[in-house]
Amino acid sequence: MNWAEFFTMGGYGKFIWSAYGAAAFIIILNVVLPMRRHKKVLHMLRELLKMKERE
């Protein structure tokens, strides 16, 4: 078996590799989006704290 045969996977390579790509994309989103939301919430809380300190 050579690399070309491995990547074509008997003619089903485009379906298999696109499924792997979609799964990787979703996993990355499941890591990145909560991190971004966490930063946004922290920023909002800091701003709220600043507003409360001014009062």
ROSE-4610 file (N, C-alpha, C; in Angstrom, 1 decimal, always signed):
// ROSE-4610
residu = [M/M/M/N/N/N/W/W/W/A/A/A/E/E/E/F/F/F/F/F/F/T/T/T/M/M/M/G/G/G/G/G/G/Y/Y/Y/G/G/G/K/K/K/F/F/F/I/I/I/W/W/W/S/S/S/A/A/A/Y/Y/Y/G/G/G/A/A/A/A/A/A/A/A/A/F/F/F/I/I/I/I/I/I/I/I/I/L/L/L/N/N/N/V/V/V/V/V/V/L/L/L/P/P/P/M/M/M/R/R/R/R/R/R/H/H/H/K/K/K/K/K/K/V/V/V/L/L/L/H/H/H/M/M/M/L/L/L/R/R/R/E/E/E/L/L/L/L/L/L/K/K/K/M/M/M/K/K/K/E/E/E/R/R/R/E/E/E]
num = [1/1/1/2/2/2/3/3/3/4/4/4/5/5/5/6/6/6/7/7/7/8/8/8/9/9/9/10/10/10/11/11/11/12/12/12/13/13/13/14/14/14/15/15/15/16/16/16/17/17/17/18/18/18/19/19/19/20/20/20/21/21/21/22/22/22/23/23/23/24/24/24/25/25/25/26/26/26/27/27/27/28/28/28/29/29/29/30/30/30/31/31/31/32/32/32/33/33/33/34/34/34/35/35/35/36/36/36/37/37/37/38/38/38/39/39/39/40/40/40/41/41/41/42/42/42/43/43/43/44/44/44/45/45/45/46/46/46/47/47/47/48/48/48/49/49/49/50/50/50/51/51/51/52/52/52/53/53/53/54/54/54/55/55/55]
x = [+0.8/+0.0/+0.9/+0.6/+1.3/+0.5/+1.0/+0.3/-0.9/-0.8/-1.9/-3.1/-2.9/-4.0/-4.6/-3.7/-4.2/-5.1/-4.7/-5.5/-6.8/-6.8/-8.0/-9.0/-8.4/-9.2/-10.3/-9.8/-10.7/-11.8/-11.5/-12.5/-13.4/-13.3/-14.2/-13.4/-12.2/-11.4/-12.0/-12.6/-13.2/-14.3/-15.0/-16.1/-15.5/-14.5/-13.9/-13.1/-12.3/-11.4/-12.3/-13.4/-14.3/-15.0/-15.3/-15.9/-14.9/-13.6/-12.6/-12.4/-12.4/-12.3/-13.4/-14.6/-15.8/-15.7/-15.3/-15.2/-14.1/-13.0/-11.9/-12.4/-13.1/-13.6/-14.5/-15.4/-16.4/-15.6/-14.6/-13.9/-13.1/-12.6/-11.9/-12.8/-14.0/-15.0/-15.4/-15.5/-15.9/-14.9/-13.7/-12.6/-12.5/-12.6/-12.3/-13.5/-14.7/-15.9/-16.1/-16.0/-16.1/-15.0/-13.8/-12.7/-13.0/-13.5/-13.9/-15.0/-16.0/-17.1/-16.6/-15.7/-15.1/-14.5/-13.7/-13.0/-14.0/-15.1/-16.1/-16.8/-17.1/-17.8/-16.9/-15.6/-14.7/-14.6/-14.5/-14.5/-15.8/-16.9/-18.2/-18.2/-17.7/-17.7/-16.7/-15.6/-14.7/-15.3/-16.0/-16.6/-17.7/-18.5/-19.5/-18.9/-17.8/-17.1/-16.6/-16.1/-15.6/-16.8/-17.9/-19.1/-19.6/-19.6/-20.0/-19.0/-17.8/-16.8/-16.9/-17.4/-17.6/-18.8/-19.7/-20.9/-20.6]
y = [-1.2/+0.0/+1.2/+2.2/+3.4/+4.5/+5.7/+6.9/+7.3/+7.2/+7.6/+6.7/+5.4/+4.5/+4.8/+5.1/+5.4/+6.6/+7.7/+8.9/+8.7/+7.9/+7.7/+6.7/+5.9/+4.9/+4.2/+3.6/+2.8/+3.6/+4.9/+5.7/+6.5/+6.2/+6.9/+8.0/+8.3/+9.2/+10.6/+11.1/+12.5/+12.5/+11.5/+11.4/+11.3/+10.4/+10.1/+11.3/+11.9/+13.0/+14.3/+14.4/+15.6/+15.4/+14.1/+13.8/+14.1/+13.7/+14.0/+15.5/+16.2/+17.7/+18.4/+17.9/+18.5/+18.2/+17.0/+16.7/+17.5/+17.7/+18.5/+20.0/+20.5/+21.8/+22.0/+21.1/+21.2/+21.1/+20.2/+20.1/+21.4/+22.0/+23.3/+24.4/+24.4/+25.4/+25.1/+23.9/+23.6/+24.0/+24.3/+24.8/+26.3/+26.9/+28.3/+29.2/+28.8/+29.6/+29.8/+28.8/+29.1/+29.9/+29.8/+30.7/+32.1/+32.4/+33.7/+34.3/+33.5/+33.9/+34.2/+33.4/+33.6/+35.0/+35.3/+36.6/+37.7/+37.6/+38.6/+38.8/+37.7/+37.9/+38.5/+38.2/+38.8/+40.3/+40.7/+42.1/+42.8/+42.2/+42.8/+43.0/+42.0/+42.1/+43.2/+43.3/+44.4/+45.7/+45.9/+47.2/+47.5/+46.4/+46.6/+47.0/+46.4/+46.7/+48.1/+48.6/+50.0/+50.9/+50.6/+51.4/+51.5/+50.4/+50.3/+51.1/+51.1/+51.8/+53.3/+53.8/+55.2/+55.8/+54.9/+55.4/+55.7]
z = [+0.0/+0.0/+0.0/-0.9/-0.9/-0.4/-0.3/+0.4/-0.5/-1.8/-2.6/-2.4/-2.3/-2.0/-0.6/+0.4/+1.7/+1.7/+1.0/+1.0/+0.2/-0.8/-1.6/-0.9/-0.1/+0.7/-0.2/-1.2/-2.1/-2.8/-3.0/-3.7/-2.7/-1.5/-0.5/+0.3/-0.1/+0.6/+0.8/-0.3/-0.2/+0.9/+1.1/+2.1/+3.5/+3.6/+4.9/+5.4/+4.5/+4.9/+5.2/+4.5/+4.8/+6.1/+6.5/+7.8/+8.9/+8.7/+9.6/+9.8/+8.7/+8.7/+9.4/+9.2/+9.9/+11.4/+11.7/+13.2/+13.8/+13.1/+13.7/+13.9/+12.9/+12.9/+14.1/+14.3/+15.5/+16.8/+16.9/+18.1/+18.4/+17.4/+17.6/+18.0/+17.4/+17.8/+19.3/+19.7/+21.1/+22.1/+21.6/+22.5/+22.4/+21.2/+21.0/+21.4/+21.1/+21.4/+22.9/+23.7/+25.2/+25.7/+25.2/+25.6/+25.3/+24.1/+23.7/+24.5/+24.8/+25.7/+27.1/+27.6/+28.9/+29.0/+28.0/+27.9/+27.9/+27.1/+27.0/+28.3/+29.0/+30.3/+31.3/+31.3/+32.2/+32.0/+30.7/+30.3/+30.8/+30.6/+31.0/+32.5/+33.3/+34.7/+35.2/+34.6/+34.9/+34.7/+33.6/+33.3/+34.3/+34.7/+35.7/+37.1/+37.4/+38.7/+38.6/+37.5/+37.4/+37.6/+37.0/+37.1/+38.6/+39.3/+40.7/+41.6/+41.3/+42.0/+41.9/+40.8/+40.5/+41.3/+41.6/+42.4/+43.8]
